[in-house]
């Protein structure tokens, strides 16, 4: 059993009687020292914002580079005798083309239930190192990770095992992230979007992917817990880098049109409804060998009853999750799943689900806001252009 301490990711803080204690990442004390406002998220005590505030952090990421602590995410390895065996085992649960993953590549995937709903979304990477043949690296959402691990482990054949890791995860995001990494890990800068490598940062062993959840160029860095603090400190010495909390992470991903699990996608949502059909490989659609394949292929062919869309409400007041969406005649046609003010857009932005007849760019709708209805337009996403290094 791991002992509790302020720097240990399994350590806890006092909570009211009857509530589960909050877990802490290895960087908890550093967040406190930087003046972060902390709040519970997915069972962890995490930084929501630092003294500069969410809007300043958001804009700094768009202009330079922000550093996020995402150590609450789940990390694990799937290990089998060879790549084909391991990839096919996970393909039984995920409709992405994992068999076709080249060494050093990462792919977005959806963990599906038997009805074609989304249990979680995840990243799957194949290491470039030939010594890691037969292994896939998984990153899943914090709120789902215990259930994910049980589900995945229980579905694997006897020659494929799940090895859960306890490591920190840092995300360096923004147009100047590459310039920062060039000083500390030059080989990582050679990566393109959704490529991965094992390398060192100032002598510290890390695993790096060129990815993130802000719509910007950037890197996610998996590092041993004991080395996380030193790496965080080192990256913050770069003049381009400022710490950023979960508030900015949420506004950035919303502007980028990216789904947040438990809000924009869940166990009832299909990939087609969620506009994530692109994550289902052509081979997988033809073979129909993944959970919920009948529902999903029928929706691909005939269209779903509802679709996820972007919304631009008029005025300055943001609409929030749960707000009802109406047509111009007052009929209920959907619901907002994420909404807020887009600092880079300079206006409110939202996404939600509407009846498919209204899921056309330019369609006029109304959204509930504080007892009234404000006009809004259905719009393509992302709200701000993605700037990945292709």
C-alpha positions in Angstrom: 0.0 0.0 0.0 1.3 3.5 -0.9 1.7 5.8 2.0 0.0 9.2 1.9 2.1 12.3 1.5 1.6 15.8 0.0 3.7 14.8 -3.1 2.2 11.4 -3.6 -0.6 11.0 -6.2 -2.5 8.7 -3.9 -2.3 11.1 -1.0 -5.5 12.7 0.2 -6.9 15.7 2.0 -9.5 16.0 4.7 -13.1 16.0 3.4 -16.5 16.0 5.2 -17.5 12.8 6.8 -19.2 10.4 4.4 -17.4 11.8 1.3 -14.6 10.0 -0.5 -11.2 11.7 0.1 -9.8 13.7 -2.8 -6.7 12.4 -4.4 -3.7 14.6 -5.2 -1.3 14.7 -8.1 2.5 14.8 -7.5 2.3 18.5 -8.3 -0.3 19.5 -5.7 2.0 21.5 -3.5 3.4 23.4 -6.5 -0.1 24.4 -7.6 -0.8 25.7 -4.0 2.5 27.6 -4.0 1.6 29.3 -7.3 -1.7 30.5 -5.8 -4.0 28.2 -7.7 -7.7 28.0 -6.9 -8.3 24.3 -6.4 -11.5 22.4 -6.8 -12.6 18.7 -6.9 -12.6 17.1 -10.4 -13.0 13.4 -11.1 -12.0 12.6 -7.5 -8.9 14.8 -7.5 -8.1 18.2 -6.0 -7.0 20.1 -9.1 -6.1 23.6 -10.1 -9.0 25.4 -11.8 -7.1 28.7 -12.3 -4.1 30.6 -11.2 -4.0 34.3 -10.1 -4.0 35.7 -13.7 -7.4 34.1 -14.3 -8.9 31.8 -16.8 -9.2 34.3 -19.7 -5.6 35.4 -19.4 -4.4 31.7 -19.2 -6.6 30.8 -22.3 -5.2 33.7 -24.3 -1.6 32.9 -23.3 -2.0 29.4 -24.5 -3.2 30.7 -27.9 -0.3 33.1 -28.1 2.6 31.3 -26.4 2.6 28.2 -24.3 0.6 27.0 -21.3 1.6 24.1 -18.9 -1.2 21.9 -17.6 -1.1 19.1 -15.0 -3.3 16.3 -16.3 -1.9 13.6 -14.1 -5.4 12.6 -13.1 -5.8 10.9 -16.5 -5.4 7.1 -16.6 -2.3 5.5 -18.2 -1.8 1.8 -18.9 -0.1 -0.7 -21.2 -1.7 -3.5 -23.1 0.9 -6.2 -23.6 0.7 -9.2 -25.9 3.0 -11.5 -27.8 3.0 -9.3 -31.0 1.3 -6.2 -32.4 -1.4 -8.0 -34.3 -2.6 -10.0 -31.3 -2.7 -6.9 -29.0 -4.3 -4.7 -31.6 -7.0 -7.2 -32.6 -7.8 -7.7 -28.9 -8.4 -4.0 -28.4 -10.2 -3.7 -31.7 -12.9 -5.9 -30.2 -13.8 -2.9 -28.0 -12.7 0.1 -30.1 -13.7 0.7 -33.8 -10.5 2.5 -34.7 -7.9 0.9 -37.0 -5.4 -0.2 -34.4 -3.9 -3.0 -36.5 -2.7 -0.4 -38.9 -1.0 1.7 -36.3 2.6 2.2 -37.4 5.4 2.3 -34.8 5.6 5.7 -33.2 1.9 6.6 -34.1 -1.0 7.4 -31.8 -4.7 7.2 -32.6 -7.9 8.6 -31.1 -10.5 5.9 -30.3 -13.8 5.2 -28.7 -14.5 2.5 -26.1 -18.0 1.4 -27.0 -20.8 -0.5 -25.2 -23.0 -3.2 -26.7 -25.6 -0.6 -27.8 -23.0 1.5 -29.6 -22.9 4.2 -26.9 -19.5 5.6 -25.8 -18.1 4.3 -22.6 -15.1 6.6 -22.9 -12.8 8.1 -25.4 -9.1 7.4 -25.3 -5.7 7.6 -27.0 -3.9 4.5 -28.2 -0.2 4.7 -29.1 2.2 2.1 -30.5 5.8 2.6 -29.3 8.5 3.1 -31.9 10.9 1.0 -30.0 11.2 -2.5 -31.5 11.8 -3.8 -28.0 8.2 -2.8 -27.2 6.6 -5.0 -29.9 3.2 -6.2 -28.9 2.6 -3.3 -26.5 0.0 -0.5 -26.8 0.0 2.6 -24.5 -3.5 3.8 -23.4 -4.6 7.1 -22.0 -8.2 7.4 -20.7 -10.3 9.9 -18.9 -9.9 10.3 -15.1 -13.6 9.9 -14.2 -13.8 6.6 -16.1 -10.4 5.0 -15.6 -11.2 2.4 -12.9 -14.3 1.2 -14.9 -12.3 1.3 -18.1 -9.5 -0.8 -16.7 -11.9 -3.5 -15.4 -13.8 -3.6 -18.7 -10.7 -3.8 -20.8 -8.9 -6.3 -18.7 -11.9 -8.5 -18.5 -12.3 -8.5 -22.3 -8.7 -9.5 -23.1 -7.7 -13.0 -24.3 -5.3 -14.9 -22.0 -2.2 -13.8 -23.9 -2.9 -10.1 -23.6 -2.6 -8.3 -20.2 -3.4 -4.8 -18.9 -0.6 -3.1 -16.9 -1.9 0.0 -15.2 0.7 2.7 -14.5 0.9 5.3 -11.8 2.6 8.2 -13.6 2.3 12.0 -13.9 1.2 13.6 -17.2 2.0 17.1 -18.2 0.6 19.0 -21.3 2.6 21.8 -22.8 0.3 23.5 -25.3 0.5 26.5 -27.6 2.3 27.9 -30.7 5.6 28.3 -28.8 5.5 24.9 -27.2 7.9 23.5 -29.9 10.4 26.3 -29.3 10.4 25.3 -25.6 10.8 21.6 -26.2 13.6 22.3 -28.7 15.7 23.5 -25.7 15.1 20.6 -23.5 14.3 17.6 -25.8 15.2 18.4 -29.4 14.3 15.0 -30.8 10.7 15.5 -29.6 10.3 18.5 -31.9 10.7 16.2 -34.9 7.4 14.6 -34.1 4.3 15.4 -36.1 0.8 15.5 -34.8 -0.2 12.2 -33.2 3.3 10.8 -33.2 5.0 9.5 -30.0 8.6 8.8 -28.8 10.5 7.9 -25.7 13.2 10.4 -24.9 14.8 12.5 -22.1 14.2 16.0 -20.9 17.2 17.3 -19.0 18.2 13.7 -18.2 14.7 12.6 -17.1 13.2 9.7 -19.0 9.8 10.6 -20.5 7.3 9.5 -23.1 6.2 12.3 -25.4 3.3 12.6 -27.8 2.7 15.5 -30.1 -0.9 16.0 -29.1 -3.2 17.7 -26.7 -6.8 18.9 -26.2 -6.6 22.6 -26.9 -6.6 22.8 -30.7 -3.0 24.1 -30.5 0.3 22.5 -31.3 1.7 20.9 -28.2 3.0 17.9 -26.4 1.8 15.5 -23.7 4.6 14.3 -21.5 4.3 11.1 -19.3 6.9 11.1 -16.5 7.5 9.1 -13.3 5.9 10.7 -10.3 9.2 11.3 -8.6 10.5 13.3 -11.5 7.3 15.3 -12.2 8.1 18.2 -9.9 11.5 18.8 -11.4 10.1 18.6 -14.9 7.3 21.0 -14.1 9.8 23.5 -12.6 12.1 23.2 -15.6 9.4 23.9 -18.1 8.2 26.9 -16.2 11.7 28.5 -16.4 11.0 29.1 -20.1 9.7 32.7 -20.5 7.1 31.5 -23.0 5.4 29.2 -20.5 2.8 29.9 -17.8 0.8 27.5 -15.8 -2.8 26.9 -16.8 -5.7 25.3 -15.0 -8.7 23.2 -15.9 -10.8 26.3 -16.5 -8.7 27.3 -19.5 -8.4 23.7 -20.6 -12.2 23.6 -20.8 -12.6 26.9 -22.7 -9.8 26.0 -25.1 -11.2 22.6 -26.0 -14.7 24.1 -26.4 -13.3 26.6 -28.9 -11.6 23.7 -30.6 -14.9 21.8 -30.9 -13.6 18.9 -28.9 -15.9 16.7 -26.8 -15.7 16.4 -23.0 -16.7 12.9 -21.8 -19.7 12.9 -19.5 -21.0 16.1 -21.1 -20.8 16.0 -24.9 -20.5 12.2 -25.2 -21.7 9.4 -22.9 -23.0 5.9 -22.7 -26.2 6.8 -24.7 -24.4 8.8 -27.4 -23.3 7.1 -30.6 -20.2 8.1 -32.6 -22.4 9.2 -35.5 -24.5 11.4 -33.4 -21.4 12.9 -31.9 -19.9 13.7 -35.3 -17.0 11.3 -34.5 -17.7 8.9 -37.4 -14.2 9.8 -38.7 -12.7 7.8 -35.9 -14.3 4.6 -37.3 -12.0 3.0 -39.8 -13.3 2.0 -43.2 -12.1 -1.6 -42.7 -13.9 -1.7 -39.3 -17.2 -0.4 -40.9 -17.0 -3.2 -43.5 -16.2 -5.9 -41.0 -18.7 -4.7 -38.3 -16.7 -6.5 -35.6 -17.1 -3.9 -32.8 -19.7 -3.3 -30.1 -22.9 -1.7 -31.4 -21.9 -2.1 -35.0 -25.4 -2.6 -36.2 -26.7 0.6 -34.8 -23.7 2.6 -35.8 -23.6 1.3 -39.4 -27.3 2.0 -39.8 -26.8 5.5 -38.6 -23.9 6.0 -41.0 -26.0 4.9 -43.9 -29.3 6.6 -43.0 -28.3 9.4 -40.6 -28.9 9.6 -36.9 -32.0 11.3 -35.4 -29.9 14.0 -33.8 -26.4 15.4 -34.3 -23.8 17.4 -32.4 -23.4 20.9 -33.7 -21.7 24.2 -32.9 -23.8 27.2 -31.8 -23.1 30.9 -31.8 -25.6 32.6 -29.5 -26.3 36.3 -30.1 -25.3 38.8 -27.5 -22.5 38.6 -24.8 -24.0 36.2 -22.3 -22.9 32.6 -22.6 -25.4 29.7 -22.6 -24.6 26.8 -20.4 -24.8 23.0 -20.3 -28.4 21.8 -20.0 -29.9 24.8 -21.8 -32.8 23.8 -24.0 -32.7 24.5 -27.8 -35.8 25.4 -29.7 -36.7 26.1 -33.3 -38.0 29.5 -34.3 -41.6 28.2 -33.8 -40.9 27.3 -30.2 -40.6 23.5 -30.6 -38.0 21.8 -28.4 -35.3 20.3 -30.7 -32.3 19.7 -28.5 -30.0 20.6 -25.6 -26.7 22.4 -25.0 -23.9 20.0 -23.7 -21.1 22.6 -23.4 -21.2 26.3 -23.4 -19.3 29.4 -22.3 -17.5 32.5 -23.4 -14.8 32.0 -26.1 -12.0 34.3 -25.2 -10.3 33.9 -28.6 -13.6 34.2 -30.5 -14.6 37.2 -28.4 -18.2 35.9 -28.0 -20.2 33.1 -26.5 -19.8 29.6 -28.1 -21.6 26.4 -27.4 -22.1 22.9 -28.7 -25.1 20.6 -28.3 -27.4 18.1 -29.9 -30.3 19.1 -32.2 -32.7 17.1 -34.3 -30.9 16.3 -37.5 -33.1 18.5 -39.7 -31.6 21.5 -37.9 -28.0 20.3 -38.0 -27.1 22.5 -41.0 -24.7 25.4 -40.9 -26.7 28.7 -40.8 -29.9 27.1 -39.3 -31.5 29.6 -36.9 -32.5 28.3 -33.5 -33.2 29.7 -30.0 -31.5 28.8 -26.8 -32.8 29.2 -23.2 -31.0 31.7 -21.1 -32.1 32.9 -17.7 -35.8 32.5 -18.3 -35.7 33.9 -21.9 -34.7 32.7 -25.3 -31.8 34.1 -27.3 -31.3 33.6 -31.0 -28.4 31.4 -32.1 -27.0 30.1 -35.4 -25.8 26.6 -36.0 -22.2 26.8 -37.1 -19.4 24.5 -38.2 -16.7 23.6 -35.6 -14.0 24.3 -34.6 -14.8 27.9 -33.5 -11.1 28.6 -33.8 -8.8 26.9 -36.4 -6.8 23.9 -35.2 -3.0 24.5 -35.4 -1.6 21.0 -35.2 1.7 20.2 -36.8 0.7 17.9 -39.6 
